Amino acid sequence: MDYLAFQPDEHPISAQLFGSDPVILAEAARVCQDLGFDMVDLNLGCPVKKVVRCNGGSSLLRDLPLVERILRGVRAAISVP
């Protein structure tokens, strides 16, 4: 939650999420929206080991059906872009 702290004058503001579980990412996006973020960025490009190791970031591009499930789940969970 420390990473999600921001000041009231920091708008518009986006939260970047990474991972590979559609349910967890949808819930995380909902939390970000509830905290006041203006948008949510799903990380699909990061090559850093700690991100790729959990099947997040650029490793997701090897499983496009999973990317679709993630995007559909997140879009259904939130109303912000």
Secondary structure, DSSP 4 states (H G I P E B T S, - for coil): -GGG---TT--S-EEEE--S-HHHHHHHHHHHHHTT-SEEEE------HHHHTTT-GGGGGG-HHHHHHHHHHHHHH-S--
